Amino acid sequence: MSKNFENVDVSVEFGGVKLQSPFIVSSGPLTYAAEGMIKAHEMGAGAVVTKTIRIKRALNPVTHIAMMNNDSLVNCEKWADSAPEVWFEREIPMAKKAGCVVIASVGHTLEEAEAIVAPAEAAGADFIELVSYTETDMLPMLEATIARVKVPIICKLSSNYPAWKDPVECARKCMEIGKAHNHKVMICAIDSVGPVLSIDVFKQGPKLGSDNGYSWMSGGAIRPISVRINYEMMKMDRNIESYGVGGVTKAEDALEFLMVGNTAVGLHSILIIKGMEYLKKLIVDMKKIMSELGYSKISDLVGSAIENISNKTANEPTIGEQESDIESDAKLQFTFNKDTCIKCNKCVNICSYDARTLSFPEMKVDRDLCRNCGACSSVCPTKALTSEVVKKFSITDDLQNYVGYFS
Ligand SMILES: Cc1cc2nc3c(=O)[nH]c(=O)nc-3n(C[C@H](O)[C@H](O)[C@H](O)COP(=O)(O)O)c2cc1C
């Protein structure tokens, strides 16, 4: 890994505004007030999104946030628990004064957009972010906001079914409205995923205190859903300027969102779980990975994965549906580095076919049992075991069985 990672520039240009890093602390409890937003800015956040401002302040159910696995959450938290005037008079001006780039989140209806967006802009917000319960609410909210503010408007999309059947199509419509009015419209995808249900087995009832017991899921568990939606949106229109959010838990996750075309990346749950200071580590880790990959600035890597992804849509048959009698000649070629192996045996245990054995320092794979699924190398915490797809596997059977070590 390159030692010159300090020279990597992680600042980005987002909607015409320079952000000190691509990390945007998205709307949620951490941005409950100016104090939370200022802390995020001091830890290196490029921008902060206020907790969603609505006409009436929220009264949250008890309880409303719970941990799920070790990097995800379920929540039934409502919108901001302070009135709009508090945001206009205290929170937004105070955060602006401390140097934050502030995105004012406004929801969830047309009436609320009409009432809130102009005073939020007057209070100093650099962007307005619209969030709604359904796709159909978003478009009139956007029209009303365009008529009232000059700052760029971000439309936050959701994947929640059945209210949001097609977030990518909604992004297209939002962009079209922006173009028709010559107003900068941007996209954020996605909100927490749900509705979901989490049961507390000791209470033998729902974990959280919402009226119906349902909640919304966020954190690591939702990342592949969000990355897929962000990718499809970018494939549809590379000119969309957006930040992707959902499931960022480490720097590599954030790079996924940038590599499918986002100019910035949002996060929230992992900062609840690990604390706002974790942002500093994310920034350093991002610089290290960028340096390893040979990038010195973010804009050079934005969208870099898109052309390596097949052009098929999510609904075209891919996995398992195109049966063929001809066996693929692609196989995995494994590389093992004994110096970085920590003998955790995860690669051995994850193999469904019992194909792998580790008698340190020897790592073996039984090629007759191995089905080239790749789970073993994916689970290695130190990248001591890596794999690469090779099309023509020309090594002799003997050598195929022996992965060896290349240190
Ligand atoms: C407890 C909690 C409260 C949230 N409240 C809001 C909110 O008020 N408005 C909003 O637009 N998104 C809200 N979100 C969604 C986040 O901004 C984000 O879109 C989502 O959690 C996915 O990102 P993550 O996986 O990094 O947390 C909330 C998320 C959590 C966990």
The ligand as a Tripos MOL2 file, in Angstrom:
@<TRIPOS>MOLECULE
LIG
   31    33     1     0     0
SMALL
NO_CHARGES

@<TRIPOS>ATOM
      1 C1        -32.8840    6.1870   13.2290 C.3       1 LIG1
      2 C2        -32.9590    6.7120   11.8370 C.ar      1 LIG1
      3 C3        -33.7250    7.8350   11.5540 C.ar      1 LIG1
      4 C4        -33.8130    8.3330   10.2660 C.ar      1 LIG1
      5 N1        -34.5440    9.4560   10.0150 N.ar      1 LIG1
      6 C5        -34.5940    9.9750    8.7630 C.ar      1 LIG1
      7 C6        -35.2930   11.1820    8.5030 C.ar      1 LIG1
      8 O1        -35.8430   11.8370    9.3860 O.2       1 LIG1
      9 N2        -35.3370   11.6140    7.2120 N.ar      1 LIG1
     10 C7        -34.7300   10.9400    6.1910 C.ar      1 LIG1
     11 O2        -34.7990   11.3880    5.0380 O.2       1 LIG1
     12 N3        -34.0530    9.8080    6.4270 N.ar      1 LIG1
     13 C8        -33.9610    9.3150    7.6750 C.ar      1 LIG1
     14 N4        -33.2390    8.1770    7.9140 N.ar      1 LIG1
     15 C9        -32.6310    7.4560    6.7710 C.3       1 LIG1
     16 C10       -31.1500    7.7900    6.5780 C.3       1 LIG1
     17 O3        -30.9400    9.1320    6.2550 O.3       1 LIG1
     18 C11       -30.5620    6.9040    5.4620 C.3       1 LIG1
     19 O4        -31.2000    7.2010    4.2420 O.3       1 LIG1
     20 C12       -30.7120    5.4210    5.7320 C.3       1 LIG1
     21 O5        -30.5580    5.1350    7.1000 O.3       1 LIG1
     22 C13       -29.7200    4.5900    4.9370 C.3       1 LIG1
     23 O6        -28.3950    4.9450    5.2560 O.3       1 LIG1
     24 P1        -27.5080    4.1040    6.3270 P.3       1 LIG1
     25 O7        -27.6460    2.6710    5.9650 O.co2     1 LIG1
     26 O8        -26.1280    4.6440    6.1780 O.co2     1 LIG1
     27 O9        -28.0910    4.4080    7.6610 O.co2     1 LIG1
     28 C14       -33.1280    7.6810    9.2140 C.ar      1 LIG1
     29 C15       -32.3240    6.5720    9.5110 C.ar      1 LIG1
     30 C16       -32.2350    6.0920   10.7960 C.ar      1 LIG1
     31 C17       -31.3620    4.9010   11.0670 C.3       1 LIG1
@<TRIPOS>BOND
     1     1     2 1
     2     2     3 ar
     3     2    30 ar
     4     3     4 ar
     5     4     5 ar
     6     4    28 ar
     7     5     6 ar
     8     6     7 ar
     9     6    13 1
    10     7     8 2
    11     7     9 ar
    12     9    10 ar
    13    10    11 2
    14    10    12 ar
    15    12    13 ar
    16    13    14 ar
    17    14    15 1
    18    14    28 ar
    19    15    16 1
    20    16    17 1
    21    16    18 1
    22    18    19 1
    23    18    20 1
    24    20    21 1
    25    20    22 1
    26    22    23 1
    27    23    24 1
    28    24    25 2
    29    24    26 1
    30    24    27 1
    31    28    29 ar
    32    29    30 ar
    33    30    31 1
@<TRIPOS>SUBSTRUCTURE
     1 LIG1         1 GROUP 0 **** ****
